[in-house]
Amino acid sequence: MFRNNYDSDAVTFSPTGRLFQVEYALEAIKQGSAAVGLTSKNNAVLVALKRNAEDLGSYHKKVIKIDDHLAIVLAGLAPDARVLSNFLRTKAMESKMLFNRPISIQKAANLLADKAQQNTQSYGSRPYGVGLLIIGYDESGSHLFEFQPSGNVLKYKANAIGARSQGAKTFLEKNFESFDDLNDAELIKNGVEALRQTLKDSELSTSNTTIAIVGKDGLKIYEDEDVEPFLEQVTVEEEGGDDDAQDGSGDERMEEDGAAQ
Amino acid sequence: MEHDPFKWGRPDNATYGDYDYRISNAKNTEFPSMHTQQPIVTGTSVIAIKYKNGIVMAADNLGSYGSLARFSNIERLIPVGKDTVVGISGDISDLQYIERALDELEVENDYDGASHPFKANHIHEYLNKLLYQRRSKLNPLWNAVVVAGINSDNEPFLAHNDLLGVQFSSPTLATGFGAHLAIPLLRKVADKEEDVAHVTKEQAREAILQSMKVLFYRDARSSNRFSLVTIDKDTGISFEKDLKVENMSWKYAETIKGYGNLQKF
């Protein structure tokens, strides 16, 4: 029977040049619920789908505030994300203390990348089983980064991670060129719409949706009843404007869902 | 173990031999390590003044070993990044330590791309933390530091920092002897923050040159060779090195009265 001999630790290459443990870690991200991130010129937004293990239990927190100008959303192993967010909070405080300036988003992303990379090159450790989207606003504007356990960090205009995120990605690829000039509410609307493309049998509700937006006035995280206005906004437009080109994506959504299974 | 009530608990001489009293009588003259007790090679005043669009700062090139003019080519104005200059007086070896620390800081910052350069207020904050940390270890960096440059709001920034971790800001700043001799002259040009808006670059430069002359006349640890830097928020940093104090008068001061015991009341 086939057995993979090159995946028992994170530091050994396979003969084809792959690190299987790192690739498995990337799979762990896809087990997590979906999260969407997108940017305009003045804002960066996260919209994420929260999960609860059982009906009687609470929903798992997806968005973690790092600083007044910086937040992350996670997909994958939540405890691993906590380690990373604690680390990043420490670094954000360090920047405030030493230089009296908020940490730059690029720097924050690079610090996470370096930390994750170490785990792919030291014997006896495992890569982090979590992917992150990092949003923030600093002196050079709004930013969105994707963090992967492989140590990759890339800058994006819009991106999605987690289960069935391909649907959201397709939506974003189709629409991202119009995002730059959107105001905060319109950007969130696009984020909610993108997240909706990842759903199969469920609906977005106040209990399973979380929204975060960051701009020059700081970070705001919306949970529970506070997300209702944003959900309503999207629902109303869908009902009212069936002829609208953007809302014609309903059929396509089904296709995407089919492909993601 | 000794069971004698006066020696109870001590190692038994019969077992371990006599206690070596040289241990408790050992002289305490040679320390295993020593902290800075005093500056050794020193640089004298740094003076600076704000003008409408920036800052003019100067410091001479002398490194004194006590009263001996030991080194004549010490550069005490250190550029950091594109819009900050740090002027340092006090111990020269500690100056070099700070110079290396700032250089390392800049290099590390550039690893993350050049989009977030340090501004003058960031450098000032860092130096303050560094100086205060060292004084809290009772091993101070024996310097007084003037940070001049452009801050993150793109405005002229001028602040002082010293070996105790004291920090303050003012439109005119001077360290050491300059605080007594140059500050009154500089304040004639810019007394309060509001006055800065009316000061031109030429006026500021003239006041600094005049102050450097007075300092050379009266500060016995100064030299007539100095560096001057202008940091303008539009044109950036421009250095002038190897300047000399000019238009001095060494005539016999026959009309000057009122020194020493000839003083009349």
Interface residues (C-beta under 8 A of the other chain):
Chain A: M97 L98 F99 N100 R101 S104 Q106 K107 N110 D138 E139 S140
Chain B: Y111 D112 G113 S115 H116 F118 N121 H122 E125 Y126 K129 S152
